[in-house]
């Protein structure tokens, strides 16, 4: 499972969580039904947004749901799942973009893909997914050529990008692909007037997906020597955050211009949970209400350090953190002088106990190794029911779909939806 929108079940509530799971299972079953069991490995969180948006715009009818039989990923329970053209469009897009991801792994020579026979087999899988995605896309009136063109242009742009290149030049192919996919949901749902605002929302969503992937992988890419858009273009984290915040604001405005039959889940995912994803990537908390932050809530680059306390807002990091003087850990930045009474005293490491060297973080798994782990997670139900498991490809800590809270930090502290004037 991959994707940037990983909602917290505590914030969704039972009703929206049930809807979200219906789209998750619907995408998985659409992949299996049209393309076989193995295709289910491309199920991803972000692909669900296509299915969610399609149903949110459509007129109420009985054709958008069906009862699925027992499944190990649901603890052998039956469930109402999404079906129809929205789920099939999500499946088509997921297949084509997964094929691009496989090709990236082959080009980078990740893991077993550094071996020619394995790389050749992976290329065949990628080509078969391209063809499968094109067939399903054609069935629902969507030409996946725009996605394939974006993938090809991305390779050329990355090869030419260097210091001084605009980061938006690098993200443009991804923006174009996601804009086309989200705009087509309006066509399927019979809402042609929504095509323009949803294309804009899709364009900005693609920008965010590219930015957040670059931010989260920056350290790992630097260690492995892999290409990273932030490093290649010389873009700092502050500028990346500004672009991300602008994209978030633009998505909210675009959603206001679209008409929905029931847009509550779509709004929750694209306005609230997407904001949470940005804060998670940049190491800030998603809620504007100040509250105690625990040590594990920092992101890849940790919470803001130094300077006067800042007031949190919809797009800004709140005050507090593990180095805050009021922190339960004693406050003080270990790299720039401790707070009074904190171990180590002023001057960081001086005067305090020695820090034990930390073992290096394990690298990402290759494509085939990740597939094997993903199959194991599915067969043991951990993907759905486990409190915590290791991502099959990224090795990042994930929570099971049925109880995903993702360290939201807001559960039981404040009503996160009251941070927005949307009325939810």
PyMOL commands that set and color helices and strands:
alter all, ss='L'
color gray80, all
select helices_A, chain A and resi 9-35+37-42+48-57+72-74+85-108+111-114+116-139+145-160+167-188+192-224+229-233+237-257+264-282+295-297+367-379+382-385+401-403+416-419
alter helices_A, ss='H'
color red, helices_A
select strands_A, chain A and resi 65-71+77-82+332-333+337-338+389-390+397-398
alter strands_A, ss='S'
color yellow, strands_A
deselect
rebuild
show_as cartoon
